């Protein structure tokens, strides 16, 4: 299925030191990708990285994003723990893949290490090691025995911006959609061909958050994001019948079982 996000793709970057086409690793021009220092935490073998993506990185798959993170962490000389076997891979775990074309303000990535490090040490080592469109927001120590991110994930919040539609029309369409008891949508993937699911059960909240005179109108969504029950913002936009109005999308929050 083609990407629905009507976003103007910015020019791709290139860097001879990076194998991933279209993504610049930028060693000099990304000082703002590291947050300000915070009170010292304890060292740990497992850490949770909160990061944001934008522009070119909105168009990479989760496999490509994994490769970018592996390369960035190697640049920072972070002692990642690797799996055993013929093709060892670093032990990393994302909370959930992003829809292609959707940026993010607070993605989550867990990494496991061979030796205990302070989060501050990882932050310092990662300065100027990430691509221009990938920004580290926070790094925190995590209990080594805690469940994986995918096991803890419960829901996600998104903001989408639309054009060529009025706020009044948006509100009317959203009210009509939320009033429905069932919203049947076709499931994705070859093995699910011909099967449908109920999108309505996956919509926890949906509202217009912008004013009538704004050039782009923002719609905020709170969708379920559990295994086997994950709502997608592009599916909601299609169900509203306004895919032609879509301009930009961003995931603003991932909500875990222990999130207050």
Secondary structure by P-SEA (a helix, b strand, c coil): ccccccccccbbbbbccccccccccccccccccccccccbbbbccbbbbbbccccccccccaaaaaaaaaaaaaaaccbbbbbbcccccccccccccccccccccbbbbbbbbcccccaaaaaaaaccccccccccccccccccccccccccccbbbbbbbbccccaaaaaaaaaaaaaccbbbbbbcccccccccccccccccbbbbcccccccbbbbbbbbbbcccbbbbaaaaaaaacccccccccccccccccccc
